[in-house]
Amino acid sequence: MSKNSLVRLVEEEKIMNKIHVIRNHKVMLDFDLAEMYGVETND
């Protein structure tokens, strides 16, 4: 496995760990998305 493949796999796993199932729907919380995109959430 190449280094790029390993890095991509780790990044995908981090994202998958932030996906929650609520009432049979896959959701991500706003602060998790904000962290991924490097922005702040609105309060």
C-alpha positions as a Markdown table, in Angstrom:
| # | Residue | x | y | z |
|---|---|---|---|---|
| 1 | Met | 0.0 | 0.0 | 0.0 |
| 2 | Ser | 1.4 | 3.3 | -1.0 |
| 3 | Lys | 1.8 | 6.2 | 1.4 |
| 4 | Asn | -0.9 | 8.2 | -0.4 |
| 5 | Ser | -3.3 | 5.3 | -0.1 |
| 6 | Leu | -2.6 | 5.0 | 3.6 |
| 7 | Val | -3.1 | 8.7 | 4.2 |
| 8 | Arg | -6.4 | 8.7 | 2.2 |
| 9 | Leu | -7.6 | 5.7 | 4.2 |
| 10 | Val | -6.9 | 7.4 | 7.5 |
| 11 | Glu | -8.7 | 10.5 | 6.4 |
| 12 | Glu | -11.7 | 8.5 | 5.3 |
| 13 | Glu | -11.8 | 6.7 | 8.6 |
| 14 | Lys | -11.7 | 10.0 | 10.5 |
| 15 | Ile | -14.7 | 11.3 | 8.5 |
| 16 | Met | -16.6 | 8.0 | 8.9 |
| 17 | Asn | -16.2 | 8.3 | 12.7 |
| 18 | Lys | -18.0 | 11.6 | 12.6 |
| 19 | Ile | -21.1 | 10.3 | 10.8 |
| 20 | His | -23.9 | 9.4 | 13.2 |
| 21 | Val | -27.1 | 7.5 | 12.5 |
| 22 | Ile | -30.1 | 9.2 | 14.0 |
| 23 | Arg | -33.5 | 7.8 | 13.3 |
| 24 | Asn | -32.1 | 5.8 | 10.4 |
| 25 | His | -30.5 | 8.9 | 8.8 |
| 26 | Lys | -26.8 | 9.5 | 8.5 |
| 27 | Val | -25.9 | 12.9 | 9.8 |
| 28 | Met | -22.8 | 15.0 | 10.6 |
| 29 | Leu | -22.9 | 17.6 | 13.4 |
| 30 | Asp | -22.2 | 21.2 | 12.4 |
| 31 | Phe | -19.1 | 21.5 | 14.6 |
| 32 | Asp | -17.6 | 18.4 | 13.0 |
| 33 | Leu | -18.2 | 19.8 | 9.5 |
| 34 | Ala | -16.9 | 23.2 | 10.6 |
| 35 | Glu | -13.7 | 21.6 | 11.9 |
| 36 | Met | -13.2 | 19.7 | 8.6 |
| 37 | Tyr | -13.6 | 22.9 | 6.5 |
| 38 | Gly | -11.7 | 25.2 | 8.9 |
| 39 | Val | -14.6 | 27.5 | 9.7 |
| 40 | Glu | -16.5 | 28.5 | 12.8 |
| 41 | Thr | -20.1 | 27.6 | 13.5 |
| 42 | Asn | -22.7 | 30.3 | 14.1 |
| 43 | Asp | -24.1 | 30.4 | 17.6 |
